[in-house]
Amino acid sequence: MDGMSMNIEQTNMEKLRSVFPECFSENKLDIDKLLSLCGEYIDNDFEKYKFEWKGKADCLRLAQKRSTGTLRPCPEESVNWDTTQNLYIEGDNLEVLKLLQTAYYRKVKMIYIDPPYNTGNDFVYTDDFADPIARYKEVTQQTTKSNPETMGRYHTNWLNMMYPRLRLAANLLRDDGVICISIDDNEITNLRKLCDEVFGEENFIIQIIWKKRSTPPNDKIIGAAHEYILIYAKSISSVRINLRERTPEQLARYQNPDNHPKGPWTSGDLGANVKGGRYVASLYYPIKNPNTGEEHYPPQNGNWRFNKDTMERLLANNEIYFGEDGKGRPKLKRFLTDVKDGITYTSIWDFVPLNTQGSKEMTEILGNISIFDNPKPMNLIKELLKLSCDNTSIILDFFSGSATTAHAVMQLNAEDGGNRQFILVQLPELCDEKSEAYKAGYKTICEIGKERIRRAGKQVIGNNEQVIGNREQVIGNIGQVAGNKEQVIGNMGQVAGNKEQVIGNCLKKDGDSGQIPINSYLLPHTSPDVGFRVFKLDTSNLKTWDATPVEQEQIDLLYERMNHMIHRVKPERTDLDMIYEVMLKLGVPLTYPVTPFSINQKTVYSVGDDCLLLVCLAETVQPEDVEQMTEYAPAKVIISRDSFADDTAMANAYYILRDHGIELKLV
């Protein structure tokens, strides 16, 4: 193992080589031949439609430059380290995204980011080609700098920050995944063009307009009362957008005044417009009111929605409504049990809380620390989760800020019993020493984010226990437990046969949007995962060779460098540091369990519930130790080079594992 992140360029080349081997000559790609095979023939027309800016090519190279960093575990800052499936990562998100490539490639269902809007005061990180980790450490030791409009490359700086990060993020999305990006008018135009290039114009879903405030500011000619949320799919043919839950007001429209056996209904139009100006004979006929005998014809320039046979069946089943007095024009009874589970989302969102709610939530949880200007309200992110995710999705936010995304994931899991997981990434920007946050003891934004998750998790658990009470008791509008667990008698629901079947007058499947689905009460209910594992970006645990040229008279320096490399793992790094770097580089998720145990008085580590990996960093590993390792049937055994006394011992280990069909990896 070389201690470097996934080689994206090599991976892409191998994909191309497998499909177009004829486009490679002397191990190099012939781009002209590749284009011609795809029907794109080279011409000299340089006036083509394209989106360009200074530094774009460098950004792409930077995105694909392999990282030499690692993520070091911090159990002492985590919550429920041994059981949680959530991650909070401190570090430059560009390097972190590179490190996540192997373990989380095409596994993320939804990405939500709230990046700097480039208002002139926002910090825009300047990346560095030579040594990104050194640059990261330098930046985190000083107050971050803004990107004022007076700079000559105001938009360019922002694009250079966003482009490589979006490129890397796209690799992590599942085929049915989506990315949601909050933005305002400063960069919406550039962001649309950027996403068209990264995700493909054909994968654009919608540009949501979110009403974020009720009283527009008066500092501009026209006060902006909205922001945008851009949504792109990884593949528009694979994506599935969920329906929006009906509100209590919408459900209230459905009633059952005639005690119809199909349950509550609302009236709907029976007429249909004439297509092409031509009546359809089978859809034009009189409907006789059974109460009065009066015949009703379709409205002018229209037909009925159904043919005569269907209409007679609807009449026989009492599914046609003639008004409260029974003498009106016929209408269709639209039953709640027959309609979709929800309604289609629209592009204007005025049904979620305003931005002031986000600030209120932060104050309620952490007090008035005044570090975030406009933290997003939790219910806004929760609605995006409902729109795009299933119950087991991985959600990534690599501009975590106030950690609203984590709060929303935990809250939604508590409401519907889901097992969604979050991965949050945040640069540990220093808080201004004059800020209330700094005075309260928070030195970086990451410290605020982690504390918000800790306190929000306790709040979610408390609310969850209050709502649920216990597994056997249903309290509230949904129903009452009477007699025993199996019998629920209530105004809105009735359990028939067993706990899983609910027959209700007003509820179908999930009930109204303000209630937790009744099945979550009746089935065993577990507490949501409110923990998180903390990792911090750092240099690799493996030493790197110093290739700086030395003069003839500096031969002692060369010997010193060679002696320095005898033991390749840095002495200040722990076994856990090394194990999690191994997991990252081999593509194993960071949430997998790591279990230490002993083999012949030597500590080894099992990674995964079924010993997917077996890691040994102990000294003086003998053949009998390796033989015993094979009994655990791991897929791979990872042993430090320093663990072997000599090359013979290393060779013995290789042949023993090979004979058992187990791969050996050295670090």
TITORKOL-57366 format. One line per 4 residues: number of its first residue (from 0); their letters; for each residue y, x, z negated of C-alpha. Coordinates in Angstrom, 1 decimal. Layout:
N
NUM	a	Y:X:Z | ...
//
This chain:
667
0	mdgm	0.0:0.0:0.0 | 3.4:1.4:1.0 | 5.5:-0.7:-1.4 | 7.4:-2.4:1.4
4	smni	7.9:-6.0:2.3 | 6.3:-7.8:5.2 | 7.0:-6.1:8.6 | 8.5:-9.1:10.4
8	eqtn	9.1:-7.2:13.7 | 5.5:-6.0:13.9 | 4.2:-9.5:13.1 | 6.3:-11.0:15.8
12	mekl	5.2:-8.4:18.3 | 1.5:-9.0:17.5 | 2.0:-12.7:18.1 | 3.6:-12.0:21.5
16	rsvf	0.9:-9.4:22.4 | -1.9:-12.0:21.6 | -0.3:-14.4:24.1 | 1.3:-12.1:26.7
20	pecf	-0.6:-8.8:26.7 | 0.5:-8.0:30.2 | 4.1:-7.8:29.0 | 3.4:-4.6:27.0
24	senk	3.5:-1.2:28.5 | 3.1:2.0:26.5 | 3.3:-0.2:23.4 | 6.7:-1.5:24.3
28	ldid	7.7:-5.0:25.3 | 8.9:-5.6:28.8 | 11.4:-8.3:28.2 | 12.1:-8.9:31.9
32	klls	8.4:-9.6:32.6 | 8.2:-11.8:29.6 | 11.1:-13.9:30.8 | 9.8:-14.1:34.3
36	lcge	6.4:-15.4:33.0 | 8.3:-18.1:31.2 | 10.2:-19.1:34.4 | 13.5:-17.3:33.4
40	yidn	14.4:-14.9:36.1 | 17.0:-12.2:35.5 | 20.4:-12.6:37.2 | 23.7:-10.9:36.9
44	dfek	25.6:-13.9:35.6 | 27.1:-12.8:32.3 | 29.1:-16.0:31.8 | 26.5:-17.9:29.8
48	ykfe	26.9:-20.3:27.0 | 26.2:-18.4:23.8 | 27.5:-18.0:20.2 | 28.6:-14.5:19.6
52	wkgk	30.6:-12.6:16.9 | 31.1:-9.0:15.8 | 28.0:-7.7:14.0 | 25.5:-10.4:15.1
56	adcl	23.0:-7.9:16.5 | 23.2:-5.8:13.4 | 22.5:-9.0:11.3 | 19.3:-9.6:13.1
60	rlaq	18.2:-6.1:12.6 | 19.1:-6.3:9.0 | 17.0:-9.5:8.5 | 14.0:-7.7:9.9
64	krst	14.5:-4.4:8.1 | 11.7:-4.1:5.5 | 12.7:-4.2:1.9 | 11.6:-1.4:-0.5
68	gtlr	12.3:-3.5:-3.5 | 10.1:-5.6:-5.9 | 10.5:-8.4:-8.3 | 9.9:-7.4:-11.9
72	pcpe	8.6:-10.1:-14.3 | 10.6:-11.1:-17.4 | 8.4:-13.2:-19.6 | 10.8:-12.9:-22.5
76	esvn	13.5:-14.8:-20.6 | 11.1:-17.4:-19.2 | 9.8:-20.8:-20.4 | 6.1:-21.6:-20.5
80	wdtt	5.3:-18.4:-18.6 | 1.5:-18.9:-18.7 | 1.5:-22.5:-17.3 | 4.6:-23.1:-15.2
84	qnly	4.7:-23.2:-11.4 | 8.5:-22.7:-11.1 | 10.4:-19.5:-10.4 | 13.9:-18.3:-11.2
88	iegd	14.7:-15.0:-9.4 | 17.8:-12.8:-10.1 | 18.8:-10.7:-7.1 | 20.5:-10.5:-3.7
92	nlev	19.0:-13.4:-1.8 | 18.6:-11.4:1.4 | 16.3:-8.9:-0.2 | 14.5:-11.6:-2.2
96	lkll	13.9:-13.6:0.9 | 12.3:-10.6:2.5 | 10.0:-10.1:-0.5 | 8.9:-13.7:-0.4
100	qtay	7.9:-13.6:3.2 | 4.2:-12.7:2.8 | 3.4:-14.9:-0.3 | 5.4:-18.0:0.8
104	yrkv	5.3:-17.8:4.6 | 5.3:-21.4:5.9 | 4.7:-22.9:2.5 | 8.1:-24.4:1.6
108	kmiy	8.7:-28.1:2.2 | 12.4:-28.2:1.6 | 15.2:-25.7:1.4 | 18.5:-26.8:-0.2
112	idpp	21.4:-24.5:-0.3 | 25.0:-24.9:-1.4 | 26.4:-21.6:0.0 | 30.0:-20.4:-0.3
116	yntg	32.2:-22.6:1.8 | 34.5:-19.7:2.8 | 37.6:-21.4:1.4 | 39.3:-18.0:1.0
120	ndfv	38.4:-17.7:-2.7 | 34.6:-17.7:-2.3 | 32.7:-14.5:-2.8 | 31.1:-13.3:0.5
124	ytdd	28.5:-10.6:0.0 | 28.8:-7.6:2.3 | 25.3:-6.3:3.2 | 24.4:-2.7:3.6
128	fadp	22.0:-1.1:6.1 | 21.4:2.2:4.5 | 20.2:1.2:1.1 | 20.3:-2.5:0.3
132	iary	18.9:-2.2:-3.2 | 21.4:0.5:-4.2 | 24.2:-1.7:-2.7 | 22.9:-4.7:-4.7
136	kevt	23.0:-2.7:-8.0 | 26.5:-1.5:-7.2 | 27.8:-5.0:-6.5 | 26.3:-6.5:-9.7
140	qqtt	28.1:-3.9:-11.8 | 31.5:-5.1:-10.7 | 33.5:-8.3:-10.3 | 32.7:-9.9:-7.0
144	ksnp	35.3:-10.1:-4.3 | 36.6:-13.0:-2.3 | 37.0:-13.3:1.5 | 40.7:-14.3:2.0
148	etmg	41.9:-15.7:5.3 | 44.3:-12.7:5.6 | 41.2:-10.5:6.3 | 40.9:-9.8:10.0
152	ryht	37.2:-10.9:10.1 | 37.4:-14.1:8.0 | 34.8:-16.1:9.9 | 32.9:-13.1:10.9
156	nwln	32.2:-11.9:7.4 | 30.8:-15.4:6.5 | 28.6:-15.5:9.6 | 27.3:-12.0:8.9
160	mmyp	26.3:-13.1:5.5 | 24.6:-16.4:6.5 | 22.8:-15.5:9.7 | 20.2:-13.1:8.4
164	rlrl	19.5:-15.3:5.4 | 18.9:-18.4:7.5 | 16.6:-16.3:9.8 | 14.4:-15.3:6.9
168	aanl	14.6:-18.8:5.3 | 13.3:-20.4:8.6 | 10.1:-18.3:8.3 | 9.3:-19.9:4.9
172	lrdd	9.5:-23.5:6.0 | 6.3:-25.5:6.6 | 6.0:-27.0:10.1 | 7.0:-30.4:8.5
176	gvic	9.7:-28.7:6.4 | 13.5:-29.3:6.4 | 16.6:-27.4:5.4 | 19.6:-29.2:3.8
180	isid	22.9:-27.3:3.7 | 26.0:-28.5:1.9 | 29.3:-27.4:3.6 | 32.9:-28.6:4.1
184	dnei	35.3:-28.4:7.0 | 36.0:-24.7:6.8 | 32.7:-23.6:8.4 | 31.0:-26.8:9.5
188	tnlr	31.5:-26.0:13.2 | 30.2:-22.5:12.9 | 27.3:-23.6:10.7 | 26.2:-26.2:13.3
192	klcd	26.2:-23.5:16.0 | 24.4:-21.0:13.7 | 21.7:-23.6:12.8 | 21.3:-24.6:16.4
196	evfg	20.4:-20.9:17.2 | 18.2:-20.3:14.2 | 16.3:-23.6:14.0 | 16.8:-24.9:17.6
200	eenf	19.3:-27.6:18.7 | 16.4:-29.9:19.3 | 15.5:-29.8:15.6 | 18.8:-31.1:14.4
204	iiqi	18.2:-34.3:12.3 | 21.6:-35.5:11.0 | 25.0:-34.4:9.7 | 25.4:-36.5:6.5
208	iwkk	28.9:-37.4:5.3 | 28.9:-37.5:1.5 | 31.7:-39.2:-0.2 | 32.4:-36.8:-3.0
212	rstp	35.5:-38.1:-4.6 | 37.3:-41.5:-5.0 | 40.8:-40.1:-5.1 | 41.5:-37.6:-2.2
216	pndk	43.7:-34.6:-3.0 | 47.2:-34.6:-1.8 | 47.5:-30.9:-1.0 | 46.9:-31.4:2.7
220	iiga	48.2:-33.6:5.5 | 45.1:-35.8:5.1 | 43.2:-35.5:1.8 | 39.4:-34.8:2.4
224	ahey	37.3:-37.2:0.3 | 34.0:-35.9:1.7 | 31.7:-33.0:2.4 | 28.8:-32.6:4.8
228	iliy	25.0:-32.0:4.4 | 23.4:-30.6:7.5 | 19.7:-31.3:7.9 | 17.5:-29.5:10.3
232	aksi	13.7:-29.6:10.8 | 11.4:-26.7:11.3 | 9.7:-28.8:14.0 | 11.2:-32.2:14.8
236	ssvr	7.8:-33.4:16.1 | 6.1:-32.7:12.7 | 8.8:-33.8:10.3 | 8.6:-37.1:8.4
240	inlr	11.6:-38.5:6.7 | 10.9:-40.9:3.8 | 12.5:-44.3:3.4 | 15.2:-44.9:0.8
244	ertp	14.2:-47.0:-2.2 | 15.8:-50.4:-2.4 | 18.4:-50.9:-5.0 | 18.2:-53.6:-7.7
248	eqla	20.9:-55.5:-5.8 | 18.8:-55.4:-2.6 | 15.7:-56.5:-4.4 | 17.6:-59.4:-6.0
252	ryqn	18.0:-61.0:-2.6 | 14.3:-61.7:-2.6 | 13.5:-64.8:-4.6 | 10.7:-67.3:-4.8
256	pdnh	12.3:-70.8:-5.2 | 9.2:-72.6:-3.8 | 6.6:-70.5:-5.7 | 5.1:-69.3:-2.4
260	pkgp	1.8:-67.5:-3.0 | 3.0:-64.5:-1.0 | 5.8:-64.0:-3.6 | 9.5:-63.5:-3.2
264	wtsg	11.3:-63.8:0.1 | 14.7:-63.9:1.7 | 15.6:-65.8:4.9 | 16.1:-64.1:8.2
268	dlga	17.1:-65.1:11.7 | 14.5:-66.6:14.0 | 16.5:-66.2:17.2 | 16.4:-63.3:19.6
272	nvkg	18.8:-62.3:22.3 | 17.9:-62.9:25.9 | 17.1:-59.6:27.6 | 18.6:-59.1:31.0
276	gryv	20.1:-62.6:31.0 | 16.7:-64.2:31.6 | 15.0:-66.7:29.3 | 11.4:-66.2:28.5
280	asly	9.5:-69.5:28.9 | 7.0:-68.8:26.2 | 9.8:-68.2:23.7 | 11.9:-71.2:24.6
284	ypik	10.7:-74.4:23.0 | 11.7:-76.9:20.3 | 10.8:-76.5:16.6 | 10.4:-79.8:14.8
288	npnt	11.6:-80.0:11.2 | 8.6:-81.5:9.2 | 11.0:-82.9:6.7 | 13.3:-84.8:9.1
292	geeh	11.5:-84.8:12.5 | 14.6:-83.2:14.1 | 14.0:-80.8:16.9 | 15.8:-77.5:17.0
296	yppq	16.1:-75.2:20.1 | 16.9:-71.5:20.2 | 20.6:-70.6:19.8 | 22.7:-70.4:23.0
300	ngnw	21.8:-67.4:25.2 | 18.7:-66.8:23.2 | 15.0:-67.3:22.6 | 12.8:-67.6:19.5
304	rfnk	11.4:-64.4:18.2 | 7.8:-65.7:18.4 | 5.7:-67.8:20.8 | 4.7:-71.3:20.0
308	dtme	1.3:-70.6:18.6 | 2.7:-68.0:16.2 | 5.5:-70.4:15.2 | 3.0:-73.2:14.5
312	rlla	1.0:-70.9:12.2 | 4.2:-69.9:10.4 | 5.1:-73.6:9.9 | 1.6:-74.4:8.6
316	nnei	1.8:-71.5:6.1 | 5.2:-72.6:4.9 | 6.9:-69.5:6.1 | 9.8:-71.2:7.9
320	yfge	12.8:-72.2:5.8 | 15.0:-75.2:6.6 | 17.7:-74.7:4.0 | 18.0:-75.7:0.4
324	dgkg	18.1:-79.4:1.3 | 15.3:-79.1:3.9 | 17.6:-80.3:6.7 | 19.1:-77.1:8.1
328	rpkl	18.3:-74.9:11.1 | 14.9:-73.1:10.9 | 14.9:-69.5:9.5 | 12.1:-67.0:8.9
332	krfl	10.9:-66.3:5.4 | 10.9:-62.5:5.2 | 8.5:-61.6:2.3 | 9.0:-58.5:0.2
336	tdvk	5.2:-57.8:0.6 | 5.6:-57.7:4.4 | 8.5:-55.4:4.7 | 8.6:-51.6:4.5
340	dgit	8.5:-49.9:1.2 | 12.1:-48.9:1.6 | 15.1:-48.9:4.0 | 16.2:-46.2:6.5
344	ytsi	18.7:-43.7:5.3 | 22.1:-43.7:7.1 | 24.5:-40.8:7.8 | 27.1:-42.0:5.3
348	wdfv	26.2:-41.4:1.7 | 28.5:-43.4:-0.6 | 25.7:-44.5:-2.9 | 25.2:-41.3:-4.8
352	plnt	27.5:-40.0:-7.6 | 30.8:-38.3:-6.9 | 31.4:-34.6:-7.5 | 32.9:-35.3:-10.9
356	qgsk	29.5:-36.3:-12.1 | 28.2:-32.8:-11.5 | 30.9:-31.4:-13.7 | 30.2:-34.0:-16.3
360	emte	26.5:-33.1:-16.4 | 27.3:-29.4:-16.9 | 29.6:-30.3:-19.7 | 27.1:-32.5:-21.4
364	ilgn	24.4:-29.8:-21.2 | 26.4:-26.6:-21.8 | 29.8:-27.6:-23.1 | 33.1:-26.8:-21.4
368	isif	32.4:-23.4:-19.9 | 34.5:-24.0:-16.8 | 32.7:-21.5:-14.5 | 31.7:-23.7:-11.5
372	dnpk	34.4:-25.5:-9.7 | 32.3:-28.2:-8.1 | 28.7:-28.2:-9.2 | 26.7:-30.8:-7.3
376	pmnl	25.6:-33.9:-9.2 | 21.9:-34.0:-9.9 | 21.3:-37.4:-8.2 | 22.6:-36.0:-4.9
380	ikel	19.9:-33.3:-4.8 | 17.4:-35.8:-6.2 | 18.1:-38.1:-3.2 | 17.6:-35.3:-0.8
384	lkls	14.2:-34.6:-2.5 | 13.2:-38.2:-2.1 | 14.3:-38.1:1.6 | 12.3:-35.0:2.6
388	cdnt	9.6:-34.1:0.1 | 6.2:-35.2:-1.0 | 4.9:-35.1:-4.6 | 3.5:-31.5:-4.4
392	siil	6.3:-29.8:-2.4 | 7.7:-26.4:-3.0 | 11.6:-26.5:-3.0 | 13.6:-23.4:-2.4
396	dffs	17.3:-22.9:-3.3 | 18.6:-19.3:-2.7 | 22.2:-20.1:-3.6 | 21.2:-21.5:-7.0
400	gsat	24.6:-21.4:-8.8 | 24.5:-24.0:-11.6 | 20.8:-24.6:-11.1 | 21.2:-28.3:-10.2
404	taha	18.2:-28.1:-7.9 | 15.9:-27.2:-10.7 | 17.3:-30.1:-12.9 | 16.8:-32.5:-10.0
408	vmql	13.2:-31.4:-9.4 | 12.2:-31.7:-13.1 | 13.9:-35.1:-13.4 | 12.2:-36.5:-10.3
412	naed	8.8:-35.2:-11.4 | 9.3:-37.0:-14.7 | 10.2:-40.3:-13.0 | 7.3:-40.4:-10.5
416	ggnr	4.7:-38.1:-12.0 | 5.1:-35.6:-9.1 | 4.2:-31.9:-9.2 | 7.0:-30.4:-7.1
420	qfil	7.8:-26.8:-7.7 | 11.1:-25.0:-7.4 | 12.1:-21.5:-6.5 | 15.6:-20.6:-7.3
424	vqlp	17.4:-17.4:-6.3 | 20.8:-16.3:-7.6 | 22.9:-13.1:-7.4 | 23.8:-12.2:-11.0
428	elcd	27.5:-12.3:-10.4 | 29.6:-11.2:-13.4 | 31.6:-13.9:-15.2 | 35.3:-13.2:-15.6
432	ekse	35.9:-11.8:-19.1 | 38.7:-14.3:-19.5 | 36.4:-17.3:-18.7 | 35.1:-19.7:-21.3
436	ayka	31.6:-18.9:-20.1 | 32.0:-15.2:-20.9 | 33.5:-16.1:-24.3 | 30.5:-18.3:-25.0
440	gykt	28.2:-15.4:-24.4 | 27.2:-15.8:-20.7 | 27.8:-12.5:-18.9 | 26.5:-13.6:-15.5
444	icei	26.0:-16.7:-13.5 | 22.2:-16.3:-13.8 | 22.5:-16.5:-17.6 | 24.2:-19.9:-17.2
448	gker	21.7:-21.1:-14.7 | 18.7:-20.2:-16.9 | 20.2:-21.8:-20.0 | 21.0:-25.0:-18.0
452	irra	17.3:-25.2:-16.9 | 16.1:-24.6:-20.5 | 18.3:-27.4:-21.9 | 17.8:-29.7:-19.0
456	gkqv	14.1:-29.3:-19.4 | 14.2:-30.4:-23.1 | 16.4:-33.3:-22.1 | 14.0:-34.4:-19.4
460	ignn	11.0:-34.2:-21.7 | 12.9:-36.1:-24.4 | 13.8:-38.9:-21.9 | 10.3:-38.9:-20.5
464	eqvi	8.7:-39.4:-23.9 | 11.3:-42.1:-24.8 | 10.6:-44.0:-21.5 | 6.8:-43.7:-21.6
468	gnre	6.3:-44.1:-25.4 | 2.6:-43.5:-24.9 | 0.1:-44.0:-22.2 | -1.1:-47.4:-23.3
472	qvig	2.2:-49.1:-23.8 | 4.5:-50.5:-21.1 | 8.0:-51.4:-22.2 | 10.7:-53.1:-20.3
476	nigq	11.1:-55.2:-17.2 | 7.8:-54.1:-15.6 | 5.6:-55.7:-18.3 | 4.2:-55.8:-21.8
480	vagn	0.9:-54.6:-23.0 | -1.0:-57.5:-24.6 | -4.3:-57.2:-26.4 | -5.5:-53.9:-24.9
484	keqv	-4.9:-51.3:-22.3 | -6.4:-53.3:-19.5 | -4.2:-56.4:-19.8 | -0.5:-56.3:-18.9
488	ignm	1.4:-59.6:-19.1 | 5.0:-59.4:-17.9 | 7.8:-61.0:-16.1 | 7.5:-58.7:-13.0
492	gqva	3.9:-57.5:-12.9 | 0.4:-58.2:-13.7 | -2.6:-55.9:-13.8 | -5.6:-57.4:-12.1
496	gnke	-9.1:-55.9:-12.3 | -8.1:-52.4:-13.4 | -5.2:-50.2:-14.2 | -4.6:-49.1:-10.6
500	qvig	-4.1:-52.6:-9.1 | -0.8:-54.3:-9.7 | 0.0:-57.8:-8.5 | 3.6:-58.8:-9.1
504	nclk	6.1:-61.4:-8.1 | 8.9:-59.0:-7.6 | 7.3:-55.6:-7.3 | 5.5:-54.0:-4.4
508	kdgd	4.0:-50.6:-5.1 | 7.0:-48.9:-6.7 | 9.1:-51.6:-8.1 | 12.9:-51.4:-7.9
512	sgqi	14.6:-48.0:-7.6 | 15.7:-48.1:-11.2 | 12.2:-48.2:-12.6 | 9.4:-45.7:-12.9
516	pins	6.5:-47.1:-10.8 | 4.1:-49.2:-12.9 | 1.1:-47.1:-12.0 | 2.7:-44.1:-13.7
520	yllp	2.4:-46.1:-16.9 | -1.1:-47.3:-16.4 | -2.6:-44.1:-15.3 | -2.8:-41.0:-17.5
524	htsp	0.7:-39.6:-17.6 | 1.3:-35.9:-18.1 | 4.6:-34.2:-19.1 | 6.6:-32.7:-16.2
528	dvgf	6.6:-28.9:-15.7 | 10.0:-27.9:-17.2 | 9.1:-24.2:-17.4 | 10.0:-21.3:-15.1
532	rvfk	9.0:-17.7:-14.6 | 12.0:-15.2:-14.4 | 11.8:-12.3:-12.0 | 14.5:-9.7:-11.3
536	ldts	15.1:-7.7:-8.2 | 14.6:-4.0:-8.6 | 13.5:-0.9:-6.7 | 9.8:-0.5:-6.0
540	nlkt	7.5:0.6:-8.8 | 6.2:3.2:-6.5 | 8.1:6.5:-6.1 | 9.5:7.3:-2.7
544	wdat	9.5:10.7:-1.1 | 12.9:12.4:-0.9 | 13.1:13.5:2.7 | 16.5:15.2:2.4
548	pveq	16.3:18.6:4.2 | 16.2:21.7:2.0 | 17.3:25.2:2.8 | 15.0:28.2:2.7
552	eqid	16.4:29.3:-0.6 | 15.7:25.9:-2.1 | 12.0:26.2:-1.9 | 11.7:25.5:-5.7
556	llye	13.4:22.1:-5.1 | 10.7:21.3:-2.6 | 7.9:22.2:-5.1 | 9.7:20.0:-7.6
560	rmnh	9.7:17.1:-5.3 | 6.0:17.5:-4.6 | 5.1:17.7:-8.2 | 7.2:14.6:-8.8
564	mihr	4.9:12.7:-6.4 | 1.6:13.6:-8.0 | 1.8:10.4:-10.0 | 3.1:7.8:-7.6
568	vkpe	3.8:4.9:-10.1 | 7.1:5.3:-11.9 | 6.5:6.1:-15.6 | 9.0:3.6:-16.9
572	rtdl	7.2:0.7:-15.2 | 4.6:-1.5:-16.9 | 1.2:-2.7:-15.7 | 2.7:-6.2:-15.2
576	dmiy	5.5:-4.8:-13.0 | 2.9:-3.1:-10.8 | 0.6:-6.2:-10.7 | 3.3:-8.5:-9.5
580	evml	4.4:-6.1:-6.8 | 0.8:-5.9:-5.6 | 0.8:-9.8:-5.6 | 4.0:-9.9:-3.5
584	klgv	2.9:-7.3:-1.0 | -0.6:-8.9:-0.6 | 0.8:-12.5:-0.2 | -0.3:-13.9:-3.5
588	plty	2.2:-16.5:-5.0 | 4.0:-15.3:-8.1 | 2.8:-18.4:-10.1 | -0.9:-17.4:-10.0
592	pvtp	-2.3:-16.6:-13.5 | -2.8:-12.9:-14.5 | -5.5:-12.4:-17.1 | -6.2:-9.1:-18.7
596	fsin	-9.7:-8.2:-19.9 | -11.7:-5.0:-20.6 | -14.4:-3.2:-18.6 | -15.9:-0.2:-20.4
600	qktv	-12.8:0.0:-22.6 | -10.5:0.0:-19.6 | -8.0:-2.7:-19.1 | -8.3:-4.6:-15.8
604	ysvg	-6.4:-7.7:-14.6 | -7.8:-10.8:-12.8 | -5.3:-12.5:-10.5 | -5.9:-16.1:-9.8
608	ddcl	-8.3:-18.6:-11.5 | -11.3:-17.4:-9.5 | -10.5:-13.6:-9.6 | -8.9:-13.5:-6.2
612	llvc	-7.7:-10.0:-7.0 | -8.9:-7.5:-9.5 | -6.4:-4.8:-10.4 | -7.1:-1.6:-12.4
616	laet	-4.4:0.8:-13.3 | -6.3:2.6:-16.0 | -7.2:6.3:-16.0 | -10.5:8.1:-15.3
620	vqpe	-12.2:5.2:-13.4 | -15.9:6.1:-13.0 | -18.5:4.7:-10.5 | -20.1:2.6:-13.3
624	dveq	-16.7:1.0:-13.9 | -16.4:0.1:-10.2 | -20.0:-1.3:-10.2 | -19.1:-3.6:-13.1
628	mtey	-16.0:-4.8:-11.3 | -18.2:-6.1:-8.4 | -19.8:-8.5:-10.8 | -16.6:-10.6:-10.8
632	apak	-16.8:-11.0:-7.0 | -13.1:-10.5:-6.3 | -11.8:-10.7:-2.7 | -10.0:-7.4:-3.2
636	viis	-10.0:-4.6:-5.8 | -6.7:-2.8:-6.3 | -6.9:0.6:-8.0 | -4.2:3.2:-8.6
640	rdsf	-4.7:6.5:-6.9 | -3.9:8.0:-10.3 | -7.0:6.3:-11.8 | -9.3:8.7:-10.0
644	addt	-10.0:12.2:-11.1 | -10.4:13.4:-7.5 | -11.1:12.4:-4.0 | -14.9:12.2:-4.6
648	aman	-14.4:9.6:-7.3 | -12.1:7.6:-4.9 | -14.7:7.9:-2.1 | -17.5:6.6:-4.4
652	ayyi	-15.4:3.6:-5.3 | -14.8:2.8:-1.6 | -18.5:2.9:-0.8 | -19.6:0.9:-3.8
656	lrdh	-17.1:-1.8:-3.0 | -18.0:-1.7:0.7 | -21.6:-2.3:-0.1 | -20.7:-5.4:-2.0
660	giel	-18.4:-6.7:0.8 | -15.2:-6.1:-1.3 | -12.1:-4.5:0.1 | -10.5:-1.6:-1.8
664	klv	-6.7:-1.3:-1.8 | -5.0:1.8:-3.3 | -1.5:2.0:-4.9
//
